[in-house]
Amino acid sequence: MVHGRILVRTTGQGFVDLSEAFRRFLAENRVQHGLATLFVTHTTCSLTVQENADDDVQLDLLTSLDKLAPEAADYRHHLEGADDMPGHIKAMLSDTSVTVPVADGRAQLGIWQAIYLIEHRARGRERTVALTFIGT
């Protein structure tokens, strides 16, 4: 078992590709076969495995999440700004973790797949993604 983390500085709402940082983690720890889990340690961002070929996919996903959890809704929780409660809802609708199989030291992602952190807040933040690999 190997543990690590990825520190991410976001610039506001949007997708941040973690794939290269994840590949470095696998290479630095010389893992071979097993499962890796990535877990985001925050409540207003999330993780996903999604298409990496067309940026319009990310824009459409963000637009859809905004429709499901708009800032202008009448939320009770608003102490941290208008984007905070929608961020919590969007994180609940998406994933806080992803699990990726690893074979021969490589993430078994499809050719059009990448691992993304999705920032749901308007202002950039520092985010931490915890990594755990179990295998050989």
MIVEX-109580 format. One record per residue (C-alpha): residue in three letters; z, x negated, y. Coordinates in nm, 3 decimals, always signed. Each point is the difference from the previous one (the first is absolute). Layout:
N
[r ALA; [Z; X; Y]]
...
% end
This chain:
136
[r MET; [+0.000; +0.000; +0.000]]
[r VAL; [-0.091; -0.125; +0.347]]
[r HIS; [+0.095; +0.144; +0.338]]
[r GLY; [-0.154; -0.056; +0.340]]
[r ARG; [-0.087; +0.174; +0.322]]
[r ILE; [-0.280; +0.042; +0.247]]
[r LEU; [+0.086; +0.020; +0.368]]
[r VAL; [-0.249; +0.206; +0.198]]
[r ARG; [-0.030; +0.036; +0.377]]
[r THR; [-0.186; +0.322; +0.074]]
[r THR; [-0.173; +0.080; +0.329]]
[r GLY; [+0.053; +0.376; -0.016]]
[r GLN; [-0.129; +0.283; -0.213]]
[r GLY; [-0.253; -0.119; -0.254]]
[r PHE; [-0.067; -0.186; -0.324]]
[r VAL; [+0.097; -0.364; -0.065]]
[r ASP; [-0.164; -0.165; -0.302]]
[r LEU; [+0.263; -0.175; -0.215]]
[r SER; [-0.238; -0.105; -0.278]]
[r GLU; [-0.030; -0.367; +0.097]]
[r ALA; [+0.376; -0.041; +0.049]]
[r PHE; [+0.051; +0.161; -0.340]]
[r ARG; [-0.253; -0.237; -0.161]]
[r ARG; [+0.186; -0.297; +0.154]]
[r PHE; [+0.327; +0.129; -0.147]]
[r LEU; [-0.158; +0.017; -0.347]]
[r ALA; [-0.154; -0.349; +0.032]]
[r GLU; [+0.312; -0.168; +0.144]]
[r ASN; [+0.211; +0.136; -0.284]]
[r ARG; [-0.262; -0.083; -0.266]]
[r VAL; [+0.033; +0.338; -0.165]]
[r GLN; [-0.232; +0.090; -0.287]]
[r HIS; [+0.043; +0.349; -0.149]]
[r GLY; [+0.222; +0.290; +0.099]]
[r LEU; [+0.069; +0.254; +0.271]]
[r ALA; [+0.067; -0.052; +0.366]]
[r THR; [+0.169; +0.256; +0.222]]
[r LEU; [-0.022; +0.000; +0.377]]
[r PHE; [+0.266; +0.206; +0.183]]
[r VAL; [+0.019; +0.056; +0.374]]
[r THR; [+0.356; -0.010; +0.134]]
[r HIS; [-0.053; +0.241; +0.292]]
[r THR; [-0.018; +0.377; +0.046]]
[r THR; [-0.290; +0.040; +0.244]]
[r CYS; [-0.269; -0.202; -0.174]]
[r SER; [-0.143; +0.010; -0.350]]
[r LEU; [-0.214; -0.180; -0.256]]
[r THR; [-0.324; +0.098; -0.165]]
[r VAL; [-0.284; -0.133; -0.210]]
[r GLN; [-0.314; +0.120; +0.171]]
[r GLU; [-0.368; -0.074; +0.066]]
[r ASN; [-0.074; -0.328; +0.177]]
[r ALA; [-0.373; +0.041; +0.069]]
[r ASP; [-0.026; +0.266; +0.273]]
[r ASP; [+0.243; +0.007; +0.294]]
[r ASP; [-0.083; +0.368; +0.051]]
[r VAL; [+0.210; +0.076; -0.310]]
[r GLN; [+0.309; -0.136; +0.174]]
[r LEU; [-0.079; +0.190; +0.321]]
[r ASP; [-0.050; +0.324; -0.193]]
[r LEU; [+0.328; -0.052; -0.188]]
[r LEU; [+0.189; -0.063; +0.326]]
[r THR; [-0.159; +0.308; +0.158]]
[r SER; [+0.097; +0.212; -0.301]]
[r LEU; [+0.360; -0.123; +0.010]]
[r ASP; [+0.014; +0.074; +0.374]]
[r LYS; [-0.110; +0.358; -0.072]]
[r LEU; [+0.269; +0.037; -0.266]]
[r ALA; [+0.275; -0.146; +0.221]]
[r PRO; [-0.100; +0.028; +0.367]]
[r GLU; [+0.211; -0.156; +0.275]]
[r ALA; [-0.004; +0.321; +0.201]]
[r ALA; [+0.187; +0.205; -0.262]]
[r ASP; [+0.348; +0.134; +0.077]]
[r TYR; [+0.214; -0.247; -0.197]]
[r ARG; [+0.379; -0.016; +0.024]]
[r HIS; [+0.006; -0.379; -0.049]]
[r HIS; [-0.144; -0.164; +0.311]]
[r LEU; [+0.253; -0.266; +0.102]]
[r GLU; [-0.238; -0.289; -0.075]]
[r GLY; [-0.311; +0.142; +0.165]]
[r ALA; [-0.267; +0.259; -0.063]]
[r ASP; [-0.164; -0.209; -0.275]]
[r ASP; [+0.317; -0.053; -0.207]]
[r MET; [+0.036; +0.332; -0.186]]
[r PRO; [-0.375; +0.020; -0.073]]
[r GLY; [+0.033; -0.356; -0.137]]
[r HIS; [+0.273; +0.113; -0.239]]
[r ILE; [-0.212; +0.292; -0.119]]
[r LYS; [-0.310; -0.217; -0.048]]
[r ALA; [+0.203; -0.254; -0.200]]
[r MET; [+0.134; +0.280; -0.218]]
[r LEU; [-0.354; +0.128; -0.063]]
[r SER; [-0.124; -0.345; -0.100]]
[r ASP; [+0.163; -0.276; -0.208]]
[r THR; [+0.285; -0.243; +0.062]]
[r SER; [-0.109; -0.212; -0.295]]
[r VAL; [-0.304; -0.094; -0.204]]
[r THR; [-0.016; -0.165; -0.341]]
[r VAL; [-0.290; -0.231; -0.082]]
[r PRO; [-0.081; -0.142; -0.345]]
[r VAL; [-0.055; -0.376; -0.013]]
[r ALA; [-0.215; -0.174; -0.263]]
[r ASP; [-0.090; -0.368; -0.013]]
[r GLY; [+0.186; -0.047; +0.328]]
[r ARG; [-0.215; +0.250; +0.191]]
[r ALA; [+0.073; +0.344; +0.138]]
[r GLN; [-0.200; +0.255; -0.196]]
[r LEU; [-0.136; +0.181; +0.303]]
[r GLY; [-0.343; +0.157; +0.000]]
[r ILE; [-0.280; -0.153; +0.204]]
[r TRP; [+0.043; +0.260; +0.279]]
[r GLN; [+0.381; -0.002; -0.002]]
[r ALA; [+0.254; -0.173; +0.222]]
[r ILE; [+0.375; +0.031; +0.047]]
[r TYR; [+0.094; +0.131; +0.343]]
[r LEU; [+0.313; +0.055; +0.202]]
[r ILE; [-0.051; +0.308; +0.217]]
[r GLU; [+0.188; -0.010; +0.328]]
[r HIS; [+0.082; +0.354; +0.111]]
[r ARG; [+0.163; -0.088; +0.334]]
[r ALA; [-0.194; -0.042; +0.326]]
[r ARG; [+0.168; -0.327; +0.097]]
[r GLY; [-0.025; -0.313; -0.213]]
[r ARG; [+0.295; -0.106; -0.211]]
[r GLU; [+0.105; -0.269; -0.244]]
[r ARG; [-0.009; +0.137; -0.354]]
[r THR; [+0.122; -0.145; -0.329]]
[r VAL; [-0.162; +0.059; -0.337]]
[r ALA; [+0.213; -0.101; -0.299]]
[r LEU; [-0.190; -0.139; -0.301]]
[r THR; [+0.112; -0.005; -0.362]]
[r PHE; [-0.206; -0.140; -0.286]]
[r ILE; [+0.103; +0.058; -0.362]]
[r GLY; [-0.192; -0.186; -0.269]]
[r THR; [-0.104; -0.351; -0.094]]
% end
